[in-house]
Structures are given as structure tokens and as C-alpha cells.
Amino acid sequence: MTDPAFSAACLLRAARMATLATQSGGQPFASLVTPAIAPGGAVLMLLSGLSMHTRHLEAEPRCAVMVIGVPDGANPQTAPRVTVMGRAVRIDDPASKRFWVARHPYARFYADFTDFALWRIQPEAAHYVGGFAQAHVVSGADLVPPEDSVRALTEAADRIIGHCNADHGEALSLLARAQGASGPWLMLGVDPDGFDLRQDDRVLRVAFDARVADAAGVRAALVRLVEAMRR
């Protein structure tokens, strides 16, 4: 059986849009946001200070973010989904902002508008549903990867990305084609749960078959993925 925490993390990292749940005076409110998941598992969102959900978070930081996958057939209840709960904090971190923009490149033209700011949610708990009648409660500690793994891959990321793009572009494009994406793709980033590919302004997520701890684990996971696709 697939680890629910890992499945939830992979679903979350693959999301390019999500529903943000906030509240004001006890009245719930839901809105569309575009998250990017930091290597350490925090949810990053670029929000306008003019939006209602930002005003809600400024008054009450407790919130939830839900992402939904693709259903298995006609029944929407078969769609995997995960709801992450935590507290949103406004941050001033240029590196995190660059990370978010790299995964939402269409937003470059407004990302530096003065009314936009980056917010971070550190997962405290999650509720993952893998499909119909497959619900799991996941702790925040299990949802995010171990700090040692994040640190090891952050230090090795430039080397891994450079090597894969220079020497294994065909393999990266093969993995993209497995998700219905054609043409050449380059690796954008890597973390313990998988990696992001980019093609112009498009970004595609590829999950590993299991969480990895270091550069050697990345190599082994990539080999397994490519071999499986070629078979």
C-alpha cells in the first residue's frame, strides 16, 4: 500500500492551483490561489493585499488549502485530494519568491507589484483522501520531508539539475511524455518527493516512487522511473 503521507505530499506538490479556506468573524470563505510547495514542504502563495482572503489572513492566520487530483472515472468522489491546515505568515524572502515565480512564470509581470506579497503556510496537519472511502489523517511532520533530506538535496540541487539537463534531456522528455506532454523539457528543481520540469512557461511535476534522502537517492529514483517508462 502506498504511504498516504507521501501520496498526499506528491499531490500537493503537483498542484498549480488550490482552494484557500479563510474566515472572517466566523463566516467561512473560499478562494482560488496558486501555490508552490517549497522543498521543505511549506505552502507558498503570492497574494494581493487587495484580495478578501489576504485581509482575512491578516486578521486570522489559521487557514486551510485543498488541492484535488483527477478522478478515476465518472464519479468525482474517486478523485484524490488533500487538505492542509496551518497558519499563514507573510514573509519577505527573495529566494522563496524566486522559487514561486519559477513555478508560475506567467506571473512574472505582476509578481513585483507593490500590493503583492508572499505568504507561507507551514503544514500542521492534513487530511488525505486517496479515492472513494480512502481517508487518512496525516500529521504535519509526516507530510513534510525530513530536514536532513531537504538540506542534502538543496546543497546538491544545482549539480543534479545541471547534470540531468546536460546529459539526460532525452530521459526527462520521456518522463514528460508519460504525462502527455510533448517536446523537450528541462529540470527546474528537485526535492525529496520528486522534481519539476519546465518548457517555456509550462511547468510539469514528476513524482518519485518513494521519498529520497540524498543525491544518490535521486539518481536511483530517476533510473527506476525511466526504466519503467521504457518497459
N, C-alpha and C positions, 0 to 999 in steps of 0.2 A: 504493500500500500504506500502511495506517495505521502511524504510528510506534509501534513496540512500547513504547517508554518512556512515551509519552503514554497509550496504551491501558492500560498497567499502572497508571499513576497514577490514571486515571479509575476503574478497577475498585476500586482501594484506597480512594479517597475515597468511593465509593458504599456501602462495606460498613458494616453496622451490627453485625455480629458476625464473629469470626475465630477461627482456631485459633492458640494461642500454644504454641510448642515451647520447652521449657526442658530442663535436665538436672541430675541430681544424682549425683555420683560416677560419671559415665559412663553412667548409666541415663537414656535419653530419656523425656520426659513431655510430654503434650499436653493442653491445656485450652481451654475456651471463654472468650473475652474479648470485650469490646465496645469497639472502637477508635473514635477520632475523629481525622481527619487534619488537623493544623494547616495554616494557609495555606502555610507554608514546606515542608510535606511530611513533618514528623515525625509518628510514630505516637504518639498519646496514649492511655493506658489508666488507668482508675481501678481500683485493685486493693486487695483486702483483705489486711491483714497476716496474717490467719489462714489464707489460702489456701496451698496447697502451692506453686503457681507463684511466689508472691511470695517465699517462703523460698528457692526455687531461685535467683531473680534476685539476691537479696541475697548469695548465695554465689558465683554465676557469672552475670554480666550478659549474656554472649553468648546470643543467642536468635534466634528466627525467628517471623514472623507470616504466616499464609497466609489469603487470602480467595478465595472461589470464586463465580463468576457462574452464570448459568443455562445449562444445556446446550442444544445445538441438536438436539433430538430425543431419542430414547430412550437414546443412548449417553452415559453420564456423562463419557467422555473428551473429548467435544466442548465441555465447559464451560470457559470462560476462567478462569484462576486465576493468582495471583501470590503468590510467597513473598518476603518482605522480611527481610533479615538485618541485624543490628546489635547494639548494646549498650544494654540498658535502664538508665536512670538515674532514680532517684526525684527529683522536683522539687517545690519549694514555690513555685508561680506561680499566684496567684489568677486572673489573666486567662486562662491556659490551662485552669484548672479550670472557669471560667465557660463557656469555649468548648466543653469536653467536655460539660458538663451541658446546654447548649443543644441539643446534638445527641442527647442521651439524656435527655430531660426526665422520663421515668418514674423516673429515678434521683435526682430531687431530694430525696426523703425520706431517703435513706441516704447521699448524697454527702458530708455533713458528719460522718458517724460517725467517731469518733477512730481506728478501725482501718483506715480507707480513706485511700489516698494516690495521688497522680497520678504516673505513670511515663511517660517519654518514650523512644522509640527513634528515633534519627537513622539513616535508611537508609544502609547502607554498600554494599549490593549487592542485587539482586533477580533472581528467575528468573520470567519471564512465559511462560505457555503460552496462546496465543490460541485454541486448539482442538486437535483431533487433529493431531499431528505439526507443531505450530507453536510450537516452544520458542525462547526468546530469553533471553540473559543481559543484564541491564540494570545499569549502574553506578548507585551511589547518586547521583552528580552528575547523571546524566541523568533519574533518576526524579523528583527534586525540581525545582521551578521555579527560575529564576534569582532571586537575591536582589533585584535591582533591580525585577523584576516584582512580587515579593511586597511590597516596600516601597511601590511605587506604588499597588497596589490596597488595601493596608492603610490608607494615607492617604486614599484615595478611597472606602472601603467605606461609610461612613455616608451619604455623599451619593448613591452609587449605589443603596443599599438604600432610602433614603427616597424617591428619585425613582421607582424601579420600583414600590414599594408604593403610592405615592400616585397615580401616573399610568398604570401599566401592569399593574394587577391582572388584567385580562382576559387579557393575554398570558401572564402567569405561570400562570394556571389552565389555559390552553390547553396549555402545555408539560407541566403535571402530568397532564392528561387523556391526553396521548400515552403516558404510562406507566401508564395505567389508574386514575388517581386522580381522583376527582370533587370538586366543590365548590371554594370559593375557597381560594387558597394565597397566602402572603406570602413574600417573600425573607427569609431568615435570615442568610445570609453569602455572600461571593463571594471567589474566589481565581483564580489564573491558569488553572486547569483547568476551572472551572465554578462552580456556585452551589448552595446548599441552600435548599429551600423548607420552610415549616412550616405545619401546620394543627393547632391544638391541641397534642396531644402526639405528633403524627406528623411525621417529617422525611423529606424526599424529595430525592434528589440529581439534578441535571441537569448533564450534561457539555457543555462547549463542543465544537465540531467541530475545534478546534485550540487549543493553548495561547496565551493572550493576554498582552500585556505591560503594559497600562495601561487606564485608564477608557475610552478611545476603542476599544480592542480589545474590551472587554466589550460596549459598545454595538453594534458591528458583528457580534459573535458572536450576540448576542440577536436582532438583526434577521434574521440568516440562519436561526436556529432557528425563529423564529416564521413566517417566510415558508415554510420547508419544511413546517411543520405545516399551514399553511393551504392549501398546494398539495395 
